[in-house]
Each structure stands twice: as structure tokens, then as C-alpha cells.
């Protein structure tokens, strides 16, 4: 039996699990199956998994051109073997064509499809010899469901939808948060090359090196966190009693604790598994943070907090570069279901905050149903609350030394007509985010 490289074998198995809905790619790529690989194999496996998921829709179109029966149903293992081979042939110039082709055929055989492996071989050989005629821009747009592209075109225009699609086909920049100058020296000594963040003085962009290999990362002194995600917690600001009502995985909670060293913080999550991971991550903070298993939609607190962060579960369409399989799982009807839950959480958050306090509502979604429409619907039923204008939020962050001058200017350009902060994917070097700051009047 011919061999398959550990990287391609791991990628095949992970894509199979993702296709069957058993797990998310980010979880699987952090599993022992990948961490036990050599660094080169780990990098290749990651590139293959994320690359196939990003290009899957377009790859399937290109593969079907060379099938004897283009509309025929393909077994899952065969479809994945074809996608892996096609992705390497079409998008990975440094991978030898014979390796991409031969190992895809072998993966099909080892999965029990020896007869179909001949078809895999024939299709990939034809694909390798085909002339590329489509433009790069067209290909990127075609890598998304048509209904998503149509929506984004309606909301953000042709230039906006193109920017979203282009960003979603690239590996996002790795941003980190570093605990002090000594850690910066540790990173430098380990050969990690950093440059200043696009928005925040506390954020750094990794340009070379593997942060996950150093002690500082394993011990929590360096945290991988998108700069937009960091911004959400920075916008939340200050308080003495703070509630993070959808806290897992805890990156924003850690920033809240960092910025509010004397505060009492309650971190809640509705999943027992995520809460256990959250407790472990927040354990260095000791008694300052209380972790509770509770659904944010059922909160009963009345005026107990002066700051509430509601970074709600959402479709995640602002993170398609980082979480590419979302485009394959999300359906348009999911947005209404998400929005109903988001409205419930925001109403609960507003009840939990005392007069003079603030609620920060945020998502990593591009969809108005989960963003502006949620805030508008809730505020229409609430008295004594107001949206803090985005310009005022940015001015506060500048005064506290949180933003870079260039970051403040760039954020200002993303303020919506309603006064919300919107980060479009890639425009500011971040994932896509929506942030609304809502203040309750003193009673």
C-alpha cells in the first residue's frame, strides 16, 4: 500500500469530521492529532484544511466539469479526496503536482473506495491540465454561497462585497496581546517578529515565527486574539461590578480584568464544557472573577452591575477567513433565530445594568438582522437608554491611551449613521465586528 503523508492524512480526517458536522475546524486543528505532527506537517495540515474549506464551493464547481456525470452524488470520502487534490493543484504552487494527485488517490483507496480512486485520478489529471481562464476576483466571489454575496452587495455595495470575499479567502493576520515589555523581549529572543497593531497600543501583529511554541504563550503571558476582538473589550471600559454575560473563551474577560484591577467580575456561559475551559483560563485571576453556568437569555439580575458586556452568539460572518466552514453551515433562516435570542440577551443585559451604567452589545456578524436591527428593536421598547455615539466612544479610548492615533482615525471612518462602530473584514486589519454602546440614564 502506498503511503500518505501525515499532514494530508490529518487534513483528510479533519475535513471528514467537519463535513459530517461533528466538530469545528478550529477545535480540530488544536487537537492532539495536529499538535503531535512536526512543525512543517502541522503547517501543511492547517493550510490544507482551511484552504479546502475556503475554496470548497468553487472547487466543487471545477471538479464537476470533469465528472462523467456532473450531477452525480459523490461519497463524502471521495468528495474530500478530490477537494484536497484540486486545492493543491490549483492553489498551492509549491506542492508537487504528483504528490497532490497520488496521495489524493491513495486517500480514496484507504477510505475503502478502490474503484472510485480511478475516477479521482482521472479527474485530477484533467484538472491539472486545464487552462485557467477565470479571473482571481471572480473566483473569490464564487467561493461563497450566492445568497450571502447577494445580501452583502445589497448592504455594502460592489466594492464592499468584493472586500469581504477577498479577505475571507486569506489567512487572517495573527494578532497577539502581550503582558508587558519583558514578554516582548522574550518573543524577540525566540525569533518572533512583531509590528505594532493597527488600532490598539496593546496589540501586536505577528509577522514571522510561531508564538504558540514559546513558554509565554503556554503560560498565558501572550494571547492570540484578533485586534477587533480586543477592541470590543477595550470599548467596554471601566466598572466596579462587571458582567461578561457570554464570556467563553475568556479573552475579553481577561482584558476587562486587566483594565479594571479592583473590579468584581462575573463571567457567565451557557455551556458546561465551555465554562470549564473558561474557569481554567481565568484561574490566575483568583476570587476577582466568579464563573457561573447560566444562559444569558435567562438572566434575572436587576441593576446589579455598572458595566455589562454582551458579546452575543451570532452567525460569525465577520470571521469567514478564520472560520471558513460557516459559509457551508449557515442558512438564511438561521439569522432570524439568532436575532430573536440576541434581542432577549440584550434586554436581559439592560435589566442587569444600574442607572448610569453601560451595556456593550457586540457581534462578529456582518448581518443587519443581528446588529442594527437588534439594537433598534430593543431600544424601541426601552425607556431611559441611549446609544453612546461612536465618536464619543473613540474619544474616550483616545483619552485613556488605548488607541493609536492612526487607529482612532481609521475607526472613525467606520461609524455607522446610527452611531455604531462597524469593522468590515480586512478594512482595519481585523475580522468583522459590530459594536454598540448603550447607556442607561440615572434614576
C-alpha positions, 0 to 999 in steps of 0.5 A, spaced: 500 500 500 502 506 498 503 511 503 500 518 505 503 523 508 501 525 515 499 532 514 494 530 508 492 524 512 490 529 518 487 534 513 483 528 510 480 526 517 479 533 519 475 535 513 471 528 514 469 530 521 467 537 519 463 535 513 459 530 517 458 536 522 461 533 528 466 538 530 469 545 528 475 546 524 478 550 529 477 545 535 480 540 530 486 543 528 488 544 536 487 537 537 492 532 539 492 529 532 495 536 529 499 538 535 503 531 535 505 532 527 512 536 526 512 543 525 512 543 517 506 537 517 502 541 522 503 547 517 501 543 511 495 540 515 492 547 517 493 550 510 490 544 507 484 544 511 482 551 511 484 552 504 479 546 502 474 549 506 475 556 503 475 554 496 470 548 497 464 551 493 468 553 487 472 547 487 466 543 487 464 547 481 471 545 477 471 538 479 464 537 476 466 539 469 470 533 469 465 528 472 462 523 467 456 525 470 456 532 473 450 531 477 452 525 480 452 524 488 459 523 490 461 519 497 463 524 502 470 520 502 471 521 495 468 528 495 474 530 500 479 526 496 478 530 490 477 537 494 484 536 497 487 534 490 484 540 486 486 545 492 493 543 491 493 543 484 490 549 483 492 553 489 498 551 492 504 552 487 509 549 491 506 542 492 508 537 487 503 536 482 504 528 483 504 528 490 497 532 490 494 527 485 497 520 488 496 521 495 489 524 493 488 517 490 491 513 495 486 517 500 480 514 496 483 507 496 484 507 504 477 510 505 475 503 502 473 506 495 478 502 490 474 503 484 472 510 485 480 512 486 480 511 478 475 516 477 479 521 482 485 520 478 482 521 472 479 527 474 485 530 477 489 529 471 484 533 467 484 538 472 491 539 472 491 540 465 486 545 464 487 552 462 485 557 467 481 562 464 477 565 470 479 571 473 482 571 481 476 576 483 471 572 480 473 566 483 473 569 490 466 571 489 464 564 487 467 561 493 461 563 497 454 561 497 450 566 492 445 568 497 450 571 502 454 575 496 447 577 494 445 580 501 452 583 502 452 587 495 445 589 497 448 592 504 455 594 502 455 595 495 460 592 489 466 594 492 464 592 499 462 585 497 468 584 493 472 586 500 469 581 504 470 575 499 477 577 498 479 577 505 475 571 507 479 567 502 486 569 506 489 567 512 487 572 517 493 576 520 495 573 527 494 578 532 497 577 539 496 581 546 502 581 550 503 582 558 508 587 558 515 589 555 519 583 558 514 578 554 516 582 548 523 581 549 522 574 550 518 573 543 524 577 540 529 572 543 525 566 540 525 569 533 518 572 533 517 578 529 512 583 531 509 590 528 505 594 532 497 593 531 493 597 527 488 600 532 490 598 539 497 600 543 496 593 546 496 589 540 501 586 536 501 583 529 505 577 528 509 577 522 514 571 522 515 565 527 510 561 531 508 564 538 504 558 540 511 554 541 514 559 546 513 558 554 509 565 554 504 563 550 503 556 554 503 560 560 498 565 558 503 571 558 501 572 550 494 571 547 492 570 540 486 574 539 484 578 533 485 586 534 477 587 533 476 582 538 480 586 543 477 592 541 470 590 543 473 589 550 477 595 550 470 599 548 467 596 554 471 600 559 471 601 566 466 598 572 466 596 579 461 590 578 462 587 571 458 582 567 461 578 561 454 575 560 457 570 554 464 570 556 467 563 553 473 563 551 475 568 556 479 573 552 475 579 553 474 577 560 481 577 561 482 584 558 476 587 562 480 584 568 486 587 566 483 594 565 479 594 571 484 591 577 479 592 583 473 590 579 468 584 581 467 580 575 462 575 573 463 571 567 457 567 565 456 561 559 451 557 557 455 551 556 458 546 561 464 544 557 465 551 555 465 554 562 470 549 564 475 551 559 473 558 561 474 557 569 481 554 567 483 560 563 481 565 568 484 561 574 490 566 575 485 571 576 483 568 583 476 570 587 476 577 582 472 573 577 466 568 579 464 563 573 457 561 573 453 556 568 447 560 566 444 562 559 444 569 558 437 569 555 435 567 562 438 572 566 434 575 572 439 580 575 436 587 576 441 593 576 446 589 579 452 591 575 455 598 572 458 595 566 455 589 562 458 586 556 454 582 551 458 579 546 452 575 543 452 568 539 451 570 532 452 567 525 460 569 525 460 572 518 465 577 520 470 571 521 469 567 514 477 567 513 478 564 520 472 560 520 471 558 513 466 552 514 460 557 516 459 559 509 457 551 508 453 551 515 449 557 515 442 558 512 438 564 511 433 562 516 438 561 521 439 569 522 432 570 524 433 565 530 439 568 532 436 575 532 430 573 536 435 570 542 440 576 541 434 581 542 432 577 549 440 577 551 440 584 550 434 586 554 436 581 559 443 585 559 439 592 560 435 589 566 442 587 569 445 594 568 444 600 574 442 607 572 448 610 569 451 604 567 453 601 560 451 595 556 456 593 550 452 589 545 457 586 540 457 581 534 462 578 529 456 578 524 456 582 518 448 581 518 443 587 519 438 582 522 443 581 528 446 588 529 442 594 527 436 591 527 437 588 534 439 594 537 433 598 534 428 593 536 430 593 543 431 600 544 424 601 541 421 598 547 426 601 552 425 607 556 431 611 559 437 608 554 441 611 549 446 609 544 453 612 546 455 615 539 461 612 536 465 618 536 464 619 543 466 612 544 473 613 540 474 619 544 474 616 550 479 610 548 483 616 545 483 619 552 485 613 556 491 611 551 488 605 548 488 607 541 493 609 536 492 615 533 492 612 526 487 607 529 482 612 532 482 615 525 481 609 521 475 607 526 472 613 525 471 612 518 467 606 520 461 609 524 455 607 522 449 613 521 446 610 527 452 611 531 455 604 531 462 602 530 462 597 524 469 593 522 468 590 515 473 584 514 480 586 512 478 594 512 482 595 519 486 589 519 481 585 523 475 580 522 468 583 522 465 586 528 459 590 530 459 594 536 454 598 540 454 602 546 448 603 550 447 607 556 442 607 561 440 614 564 440 615 572 434 614 576 
